[in-house]
Amino acid sequence: MSRPTSGQRAASARRRGGWARLSESVESRLWPIPVAVILVAVAVGLALPRIDLLVDEALPLGVDSFVFNGGADTARSVLSSIAGSLITATSLTFSLTVVALQLASSQASPRVLRMFARDRHVHWTLATFLGTFAFAITVLRTIRSQDDSVAEFVPRVSVTLAFVLTLVSMVMLVLFLAHLAAQLRVETILKDIHAETEDVIDRESERHSAAVAFDGVILVPSDRHAVTASESGFVTSRDRLALLESATERRIVIQEARLVGENVVAGTPLAYWWSSAQAPAPDHEAVEAIEDAVRCAHVVGYERTASEDVDFGVQQILDIALRALSPGVNDPTTAVHALGHLSAITARTAAMAQLPAGLADEAGDLRVVTAQVLPADRIHASLSPMRHHGADSPALVARFLQAIDELAYGTDEGGVHEELGRQLDALEEQLRGLDDDPAAVRESLARLAASRERLDLSAAGPGFAGT
């Protein structure tokens, strides 16, 4: 079997990225699955009584003994009770859920609420409750009492199905409450954020590996043209393959000016472009087409999402850790656990395939100058806030120094070791400026000295397993 070409790998990565964006857009909304189930429930509630009318007399004795055998008034009472109790349970359950989520957001971070909004257990519990309610009231309208003009009709199979759906709803309620109790634990929140970020890293690493790098020297002219954003918000995704295709078709070079996840203000540069050497200057219509193509390749939203934003997971974990270190919460244990997740994610980003500084077309010409984030920059972004806010916590300092060892292990990149050294220098300066608990400060400084020695040794090559 032949290996896929770079173009095929790029197309595969593009499809995965598009699916991730679509999945994020659908899953982060609470209504699609419940609405779809309600429509299906109404359709079944309209069709099943007609089937009841055809098969009621032909039911085998064994089946007939299990279906509903009451009259019209009893059937109305059963369905009315089901509908009323389910809509009440739905309102009460999700009211309590909202209160619980508010408490969780105040203890963790408001940005984690999107994870609850895209939780499948929440979607399917709401869908089961509302679907059973819709089915019950739809079947209720088909029941007829006997009078002089019409015969009595009780859709026995439909009423039995409504009873079974009610039992399913009760089981779903119990499972949902158990799931919610687990989801509100900060350890579960951190685990879910970590897992989501790992998925984003895998997708982005595949994209970076599939990119065709430009081998020459990148020269940025001073007379480049700016493409400004048409709206304010966060850059939630960027289609680099579309940028590459547009630049190749128009014989220009496009330079990215914003990172995915970065905030952009309307009227400020989103990207830059300039014509390739020996390419004719584009006319006014061509310039407008270039600007439209660049804007279409960028998606700007009102909030950050995890579809392509590797750093969003880091920001969420930082929010939880820094809130735990605040005087109002004062939970250093949570901050220590969060730092463990930060260390693991940062180590993955440092080891992932890095995005080339320039992307080339099939002829090898420069077409896209990318906005890069170096491993050292990501280490600085994840460790600096923890060091700044947690230097007075001996437990956090110990875990911080362990994170330094973990990030130094297995990498020989000079920029990473230099950044880790700068983090140790800054931490030492902070510790020497503390005037509370001198014994704890001395202990932390001793650990820092040992960590610095291990860092110096590991700079000689990857694989150092210091103690």
N, C-alpha and C positions, 0 to 999 in steps of 0.2 A: 504494500500500500504506500503510495507516494505521500510525502509530508506536505501539509498545506503551505501555500505560498504566503508571503507577507501580506499581500492584498486580501487573501482569504482570511488570514488571522485578523486583519483589521476589520473586515466586514463582520466576522463573528463577534469581535469585541464590541462593534457598533450595535449589533443586534442585542447583545446582552445588556449594553448600557441603555438602549431604548426600552427594553423590557423592564429594566430596573426602574427607570423613570415612570413608566406607566404603572408598574406595580406600586410604587411609592404613592403615586397620585390617587389610585383607587383605594389602596389599603388604609391610607391615612384618613379616609372619610368613613363616617359611621353608617351612612344611609344605604349604600348600594346593595349589600347582601340582604338586609331586612326588607327593603322595598321589593327586591326580586322575589323573595320568599312570600311576601304578601300577595303579589300578583299571581304566583303559582297557586297559593292557597285559595284565592278567589276563583281561579279557573277550575281547580279541583272541586271546590264547593258547588260550582255550577254544573259540572259534568257528572259527579258521582251520584247525586240523587236521580239523574236520568238512568244511570246504570242500575241503581236500586230498584227503580220501577220495572226494569226488564228482568232482573234476576231474583227478585224477592220471593216469588213463588217457587223458584227452582232450586233454592238453597238446600243442600244435603242436610240431613238431620244433625250430623255432627257439627256442621258449621252453624246451623240455625240456633243451636243451644248456646253459642258463644256471643251472638250478636244481640243488640238491644231488642227487647220484647215488650216495651211499654207502649202506651197509647200516645196520642198527639199532645195532650196536655203535659204528660210526663216528659216527653221529648223536648218540648219547649222549655220546661223548667230546667232540665239538665243543660241544654245549650245556653240558656240565659245565665245560669250559674257559672258555667265554664267561661263565657265571655266576660262577665262582670268580674270574676275573681282574677282572671289573667291580666286584664287591663289594670286592675288595682295592684296586683303583684308587680307588674312591669313598672308602674309609676313609683311604688315604694322602693323597689330594688335599685332602680337607677338613680333615684334621689339620694339614697344612702351611698351609692357608688360615687356620685359627684362629690359628696361631702368627703368621702375617703380619699378621692383623688386630690382634692384641695389640700387636705392635710399632708398627703404625700408630696405634693409640689412645694409646699412650704418647708418641708424637711429636706427634700432633695433638690429639685430644680424644676421650674415651670416648663422647661424644654423637654422633660421626660414625658409630659402628658401625651405627646404625639404617639408614644409607644403604646399607651393604653388605648388611644383612639384607633390604632391599627391592630389591636389584639383580636385574634380570630375568636377567642372564647366570648368576648364581649359581643362581637357581631352575630355569632350564631345563637347566643342566648337571647338576644333581643329579637332575632329573626324567628326563633322557635315560639317565643311568647306571642309576638304580633301575628305570626302566621297562624297559630292555633286560634287566636281571637278572630282573625279575618275569616277563617274556615268556619268557625262556629256560627257567626252571625250570617254568613252566606247560606249555610245549610238551614238555619232557623227560618229563613223566609220561604222555604219550600214546603214546610209542614202544613198540612191542611186537616182541619177537623171535619167530621161528617155532618152534613146537613141535608136539606131536601134536594139540593142541586148537585153536590159533589160528594164523592166518597172520601173517606179518611185516607190520608197518605202520610206515612211515617218512614223517612229514609233510614232504615235501621242500620245499614252498613255505614252510612255517613255519620250517624250519631255515635256508633261504636268507635269509628275512627277518631272522632272528636274526643271521646273518652281516653283513647290510647294516647293521643297527642297531649292531653292534659297530664297524664302520667309522665310522658317524656319531658314535658315542661318542668315538672317538679324535680325530676332527676337533674335536668340542666341547671335548675336553680341551685341545687345543692353543690353540684360540681363548680358552678360559677363562683359561688361564695368561697369555696375552698381555693379555687384558682386566684381569686382576688386577694385573699389573705396572703397567699404566697407572693403575688406580684407586688404587693405594697412593701415587702421587705427590701431594704436597701441593697442587700446582697444580690437579690434577684434582679433588681434594676441595673446594677453594675454589670452583672453577667450578661443580660440581654443587650446592653449597649456595647459591651465588648464583642459579643457574637456578631452583632450587626456591623460593627466597624471592621471586623475580620473579613466579612463578605465583601465590603466595599474595597478593602485592600486587595483582595483576590481579583476583583473585576478590574480595578485600575492597574494592577500589575500586569494583567493580561493585555490591556490596552497599550501600556508602555512597551511591552515586549514586542508587540505587533507593529509598532511605529518604525518607519524607515528614517534613520537618522541622517542628518546632513553632516558630511565629513569635513567640510571646509571651514574657513574662518568666517564668523558672522559679523558683518559690518552694518551698523544701523545708521542710515543717513540722517542729517539734521532737518531735511525738508520733507519728512514723512507726513502723511495725512492722518488725522484723527477721526475715528468713528465714535460718536458719542452715544451714550445710552438714551433710549427714548423714555424710560421710566426708572424710578428709583426702587431699590430693593436689594436682594441678595442674588448673586449669580448661582443658581441652583444646578445648572448643567451646561456643558459646552460640547458641541459636536465638532471635534477636531477634524474628522474625516471630511465633513462638509466644508470646513475652512480650507483644507488642503485641496479639495476638488475645485472650489471657487478660485483659489489663488492660481492653480495650474491652468484653469480655463482662461483666466484673464491675464496671465503672465505677470503677476504681482507677487509681493511678499507681504504676509500679514503677521503682525506682531501682537501677541496677546498682552493686554494691559492689566487684566484682573484675574485673580485666582478664583476657582470654584469655591463658593462659600464666603467670598468677600463681598462687602457692601458696596454698592455703586449708587451714585446720585445722578438723576436725569440731567443730561447736558455735559457730563464729564466723560473722559475717554473710556471706552470699553475695549478698544483695540486701535492699532495703527496699521497703516499700509503704505507701500511705495512700489513703484514700477520696477520690474527687473531691468537689468542692463540690456540695452539695445531693444527694449520693448517700446512701442509708441505710447505717447501720453494719452490716457483715456479722456474721452469727451465728457460733457456734463451728464449725459444719460448713463454712460458707463460708470461714472463715479457714484451716482445714485444706486445703480445696480450692485456695486461693490458694498456700499454701506448697508443696503437691505440684506444682502447675503450674510454679512458679518453679524448683523443684529439677529437674523433668523437662527444663526448657529448658537446663539446664547439665549438661555432661558433665565429670565429674571423673575423672582417670586418674592412674596412678602415675608417668607421665613426660610431658614436653612433646612435642607433635607439631607438624608443620608444616601441618596441614590449614587452620587459621584463625589461627595464631600468627605474625604478621609478625615479631615481635621474636626468635623462636626462631633464625632464620637468622643474625641479628646476633650472638646469644649464641654460636652455634657458631663463627663466624669470630673473635669476640673470644677464645674459648678457645684457638684455634689460634695467634693472634697473641701472646697473653700467655704461652703455653707456650713459644713460640719466643724470647721475650725473657727467659725464666728463665735463671739461671746454668747450670743443668744442660744446657740445649739450646743457648743462645747462638747463635741463628740470626736476626739482624735482617733479613736479606733476606726471609725468609718473613713476618715481621711487616710489612714494607713492602708486600709484595704483598697481604697480608690487609687492610691499611688502604685500599688501592685498591678492593677489593671493598666494604669498609664505606662508603666515600665514595659509590660508585655506588648501593648499596642505600639509604643514607640520603637521597640526592638523590631517588630514586624515591618514598620514603615522604613526603618533604616536598612533592612535586608531586602525590601521589595525592589523590583526592577525600576530603575529611575527613568524618568521621562527625558528624552534627548533635548538638548538645548535648541535644536533646529530640526524641522521635518523636511524631507526632500521628496520631490516627485519621482516618477519613473526614470527620468533622465538624469537624476542626481542633483538637480538644481534646488536651491533653497526656496521654500514656499511658506513655511510657518515658523516663526520664532516663538517658542513656548514660554509660558510663565512657570518657572520652576520653583519647587520648594526642596531645598537640600536637606539631607538627614540632620545636619547640625542645626538647621533652623527649626526643625520639628522637635528636636531635643530641647532647644531653648524654650520653645513655646509651651512644652508640657511640664518641664521641670522648674522653670523660673517662678511661676506663680506659687507652686508648692513650697519652694525654698523661701520665698519672700514672706509668706503668711504662716509658715510652720516651723521656722527656725527656733522658736521658743518651746517647742514640744519635743522632748527627748525621744519619744517613740517614733515620731515622724522623721526626725533627723536620722535615726538608725535605719529606718526603711528607705530614706532618701539616699543614704550612702550605699545601701544594698542595691538600689536602682542604678547608681553610678557603676557599680561592679558588673551588674547584669548587662548594661548597655556597652560597657567596654569589652565584655567577653565576646569573642567571635568576630570582631571587626578590626581591620587595620587601617581604616580610613582616617587620615590625619585630621580632617575637619571635625570628625566626631570626637576624637580624643582631645582636641583643643577646646571644644565646647564643654566637654566634661570637666576639663581642668579649670575652665573659667567658672563653672558652677561650684567647684570645690573652693576656689578662691573667694567667691562671693559669700558662700556659706561660712567660711572661716571668719571673714570680716564681720558678718552678722553675729556669729557666736561670741566673738571677742567684744562686741558692743553690748551684750546682754549683761545686766547686773542682778538678775534674780537666779537663785540656786546655783552658786559657783561650782558645787560638786558635779551637778549635771552638765554644766558647761565644760568642765575639764574632761569629763567622760566622753562627751560628744567630740571635743577637739582631738582626743586620743584616737577615737574611731576614724575621724577625718584624716588624721595623719596616716593611719594604716591604709585607708582607702586610696589616698594619694600615692602611696608606695605601690599598691597593686596596679593603679592606673599607669604609672610610669613603666612598670614591668610589662603590662599587657600591650603598651604602645609598640613594643618590639615585634608583635605579631599576634594573630588571632589564636584563640584556643587556650589562653591563659586561664587556669582554674585556681585563682587565688583563694585563700581562706581568710 
